[in-house]
Amino acid sequence: MSEPSITVTVKLFAAYQETYGLPELQLGFPPQTSVSAVLDRLLSEHPELEQWREVTRFGINLQFVPPDTPLQDGDEVVLIPPVSGG
């Protein structure tokens, strides 16, 4: 029997979107995984994004959250790196 999993939608912005070439991803995780695990997965797939680890903020369902916030099935996650422009 397989371990239950949750699926989240990850909205990509700035450097994350440029690297993936997509506006969003659908990812699966074990239950009670923290939102910071989303960033860990993206950085493991694209180590060149590591420079953004310490300055990325997290959001779940349009609310800023701390990195240890657990994910729920169906959550919409945003990773918000610093952006510039005007």
Secondary structure, DSSP 8 states (H G I E B T S, - for coil): -----EEEEEE--HHHHHHHTSSEEEEEE-TT-BTHHHHHHHHHH-GGGGGGGGG-EEEETTEEE-TT-B--TT-EEEEE------
